[in-house]
Amino acid sequence: MTLQSIIEDMRESLIQEKRKLETLLREAPIGKLIYSKNTANGKTYYKWYVSVTDQEGRRKKIYISRKNRNLAKELARKRLRTKRHQDIICQLKAMDAFLAKNKQNSALNDLLNTPLLVNLLEEDEPNPSAELSEELKRWAQEEYETNPAFPEGRNVQTVDNIKVRSKSEALIVMLLSTMNIPYRYECKLEIGGHVYYPDFTIRHPITGQIYYWEHVGGLHMQEYRSDFLQKLRVYINNGIIPDYNLIMTFESEGHPFDITIARDKIREFFSCEVGALY
């Protein structure tokens, strides 16, 4: 399963949800739910109203009595569905932009797969394995908040003397460490009202730009896949874009992860020549 196919599946799912919401919104009551708040004798009271526009274009509000509470509920659902519909439109725009960019990159990758051209480019390719800046050294050595969930799952020792959750992640650690690329493992990230712990938070050894690396190894499991797709939506909506500042690698029982894949990703994002080492 490729990243493009995952995005396309997500896009199709969102389109179906968008159509369903549009049907529900067409059937929803007319008007917008609003309320007033009053405080008396230390207690707070709310009154619900429906705001409507008359034939002359003037807006007026109509009180919703307790007997008509179901109208308030339907208008509340309408408001929620309207917000969700707006979110989906934004997500679809982000996915369309990614798919268009990915199509352009496919043509570029075809060009860069020409051996003679690659050899010429690599002659002047910068090697970030030189000395890191003091700021990047401090960043790599500072303490940070890590994922508190399932600590027993971090049982694979690495060359940097940290423990990770899989041999594939240990392989990534080995390459990053060898190339002197500063990183943090499962560092806390607060974004879009959510808290995540990306597998790797990485700083470019020359520019200092932040990248995130997610190694996805459980797409064959429905719950894992759903959680991952939700995370990816949040990432995209908050400027963490696959193939821009989000590195993604995949593996499954039929498609194992190996050092070639990890090496190629490091070369792609950090201009590292690691082929001579491994």
Order of alpha helices (4+ residues) and beta strands (2+ residues): alpha-beta-beta-beta-alpha-alpha-alpha-beta-beta-alpha-beta-beta-beta-beta-beta-alpha-beta-alpha
